[in-house]
């Protein structure tokens, strides 16, 4: 088990990741702010979904999600279709223009990472990916309370299996 000082240093390093995220947001085109980029990224990764699922994945309130969705819809990057299972709900879907925008965002992000990590070896980048994946896994899906593994006390009393 790591020592307390190591966990303190890890906490400091994790808080510094915010600077990396800010640099990644700075490369986004002005017409596609971070919230819009997140909507496109999640729809690209997970496919069509309801607004409620998107809000859960974004880990923000439905009203915030609605503003982001309105922004990308106004630019023709997504379509909103009635949900056949519930006509009051809408299914969000990337359009071809949205996929093009997502491809541009991916290219800009990859280019920045390639510039900043140009002196890293392939093995070092692979190791970082493995360790970050493991870190996220250790915390469960931090985006949604329902997706977090239950605490041991909750698990003992409810016998609910941990979510992954």
NORGIBEL-V839563 format. One record per helix or strand of 2 or more residues. SS is the DSSP state (a for helix, b for strand). FROM is the first residue (numbers start at 1). LEN is the number of residues. If there is no record, write none. Layout:
BEGIN
[[SS,FROM,LEN] [SS,FROM,LEN]]
END
This chain:
BEGIN
[[a,4,23] [a,34,13] [b,49,2] [a,51,8] [a,62,13] [b,78,6] [b,86,9] [a,96,21] [a,122,18] [a,145,3] [a,152,7]]
END
